């Protein structure tokens, strides 16, 4: 980790790459009970979604596409958050971690269902509640779609090389100089002294030395 939100990976002889990943959210077209969401999300190559912060909550809300889900019993979608194991202790059921981020709806003073409502949903657009806020619901009291998190899409780009001899580098680090022989922005990394003496040798050869 670099401390700036990026992870650095060393890739043998082609330098150092920066890898950035982004997750996205989708909503299933099917309406099911809460515990069926694991299978529904898996069927589309995703995982039943926990939501860890306000940014992710906004992303998930956008997945509604601006309207309530067709055919759902209520204007919302299930999320992978529950207090079924211990009343009042809401956890991300994907990994069992404590659900620290909890944007409950102020309308109705949610969560308000006690032991009878142990599963969480997000309210959809124009729901008549606090849109994008959370509600506790009976896990089998309604059929709604599921909010799923798609697998992270990652991209990797060569940024820098940290040793001599690499040939596909955009930058060099740790005292190495960058030599772009082809003029394409990518080159090899060598100590300044190494390149200096080899240039001197080439000049001597040209002079017949």
C-alpha positions in Angstrom: 0.0 0.0 0.0 1.2 3.5 -0.9 -1.0 5.4 1.5 -2.8 7.2 -1.3 -5.5 4.6 -2.0 -3.4 2.6 -4.5 -1.7 -0.8 -4.1 1.6 -1.4 -5.8 2.6 -4.7 -7.3 5.9 -5.8 -8.6 5.7 -7.7 -11.9 9.0 -9.4 -12.4 10.9 -7.7 -15.2 8.2 -5.4 -16.5 8.3 -2.9 -13.6 5.8 -1.8 -11.0 2.1 -1.4 -11.8 -0.6 0.4 -10.1 -3.8 -1.5 -9.8 -7.1 0.2 -9.2 -10.4 -1.6 -8.5 -14.0 -0.4 -8.4 -17.1 -2.2 -7.4 -20.5 -1.6 -8.8 -24.0 -2.5 -7.6 -27.0 -4.0 -9.4 -30.5 -5.0 -8.5 -32.0 -8.3 -9.4 -35.0 -8.5 -11.7 -36.6 -11.2 -9.4 -38.5 -10.5 -6.2 -37.7 -12.9 -3.4 -37.5 -13.3 0.3 -34.3 -12.0 2.0 -32.5 -15.4 2.5 -32.9 -16.2 -1.2 -30.7 -13.2 -2.2 -27.5 -15.1 -1.9 -28.5 -17.5 -4.7 -30.1 -14.7 -6.8 -26.9 -12.6 -6.7 -24.6 -15.6 -7.3 -26.7 -16.5 -10.4 -25.7 -13.2 -12.0 -22.0 -13.4 -11.0 -22.3 -11.1 -8.0 -22.5 -11.3 -4.2 -25.4 -10.2 -2.0 -24.3 -6.7 -1.0 -23.3 -5.2 2.3 -22.8 -1.4 2.2 -19.9 0.2 4.0 -20.3 3.9 3.5 -22.3 6.8 2.1 -20.7 6.6 -1.3 -21.6 2.9 -1.7 -25.1 3.6 -0.4 -25.5 6.2 -3.2 -24.2 3.7 -5.8 -26.6 1.1 -4.6 -29.5 3.5 -4.7 -28.7 4.5 -8.3 -29.1 0.9 -9.3 -32.9 1.3 -8.8 -32.8 3.3 -12.0 -35.1 6.0 -10.6 -38.2 3.9 -10.0 -39.6 1.3 -7.6 -38.9 -2.3 -8.6 -41.6 -3.9 -10.8 -43.7 -6.4 -9.1 -42.2 -6.0 -5.7 -44.3 -6.1 -2.5 -42.7 -2.8 -1.4 -40.6 -0.1 -2.9 -37.3 -1.3 -1.8 -34.5 -3.9 -2.1 -32.8 -6.3 0.3 -29.3 -5.8 1.6 -27.1 -8.3 3.3 -27.5 -6.9 6.8 -29.3 -8.6 9.6 -29.6 -8.8 13.4 -31.2 -12.2 13.4 -28.3 -13.8 15.4 -28.4 -11.2 18.1 -31.2 -8.6 18.4 -30.0 -5.1 17.9 -26.5 -6.2 16.7 -26.6 -5.6 13.0 -24.0 -7.4 11.0 -22.9 -7.8 7.4 -24.0 -11.4 6.8 -21.6 -11.9 4.0 -18.6 -12.0 6.4 -20.1 -11.6 9.9 -18.5 -8.2 10.5 -20.2 -5.5 12.5 -22.3 -3.2 10.3 -20.9 0.1 11.4 -22.6 2.2 8.7 -26.4 2.2 9.3 -28.4 5.0 7.6 -31.8 4.1 9.0 -34.9 5.9 7.9 -36.0 8.6 10.3 -39.6 8.1 9.2 -40.9 5.5 11.6 -37.8 5.6 13.8 -36.2 2.7 12.1 -35.2 0.1 13.0 -38.4 -0.4 15.0 -39.5 -4.0 14.4 -37.7 -5.7 17.3 -37.3 -9.5 17.0 -40.0 -9.7 14.4 -38.0 -7.7 11.8 -34.4 -8.9 11.5 -33.5 -8.2 7.9 -32.6 -4.9 6.3 -33.8 -3.3 3.1 -33.1 0.0 1.3 -36.0 2.2 0.3 -36.2 2.9 -3.4 -37.0 6.2 -5.2 -40.3 7.9 -4.4 -41.0 5.3 -1.8 -42.8 7.7 0.5 -40.2 7.2 3.1 -36.6 8.4 3.2 -35.3 7.4 -0.2 -32.0 5.4 0.1 -32.5 5.0 3.8 -32.7 1.6 5.5 -35.6 -0.2 7.1 -35.9 -3.4 9.2 -38.3 -5.9 7.7 -39.5 -9.4 8.5 -37.2 -11.6 6.4 -40.1 -13.4 4.8 -42.7 -10.7 5.1 -42.2 -9.3 1.6 -40.8 -10.3 -1.8 -38.4 -7.7 -3.1 -35.3 -7.7 -5.4 -31.8 -8.0 -4.0 -29.0 -5.4 -4.1 -25.9 -7.2 -5.4 -22.3 -6.1 -5.6 -20.6 -7.0 -8.8 -17.0 -8.3 -8.6 -14.4 -5.5 -8.7 -13.2 -4.5 -12.1 -9.5 -3.9 -11.9 -7.1 -2.1 -14.2 -3.3 -2.2 -14.0 -0.9 0.3 -15.6 2.9 0.4 -15.5 4.0 3.4 -13.5 7.5 3.0 -12.4 10.5 0.6 -12.3 12.8 0.3 -9.3 15.8 -1.5 -10.7 18.1 -1.7 -13.8 17.3 -3.5 -17.0 13.5 -3.2 -17.1 12.3 -2.3 -20.6 8.6 -1.3 -20.2 8.7 1.5 -17.7 7.1 4.9 -17.7 9.2 6.2 -14.8 12.2 5.1 -12.7 12.8 5.2 -9.0 15.5 4.8 -6.5 18.2 6.8 -8.3 17.8 5.1 -11.7 17.5 7.2 -14.9 14.9 6.6 -17.6 16.0 6.0 -21.2 13.4 5.9 -23.8 15.2 4.6 -26.8 12.1 4.3 -29.0 10.4 7.6 -28.1 7.2 5.8 -27.1 7.3 6.9 -23.5 8.4 3.5 -22.2 12.1 2.7 -21.7 14.6 1.0 -19.5 16.1 2.1 -16.1 19.8 2.4 -15.5 22.1 4.2 -13.2 23.4 7.4 -14.6 27.0 6.3 -14.3 26.2 3.1 -16.3 24.7 4.9 -19.2 27.5 7.6 -19.1 30.3 5.1 -19.4 28.6 3.1 -22.1 28.1 6.3 -24.1 31.8 7.1 -23.7 32.6 3.6 -25.0 30.4 4.1 -28.0 32.1 7.4 -28.8 35.5 5.8 -28.6 34.4 3.1 -31.1 33.1 5.7 -33.5 36.6 7.4 -33.3 38.2 4.2 -34.2 39.5 3.6 -30.7 
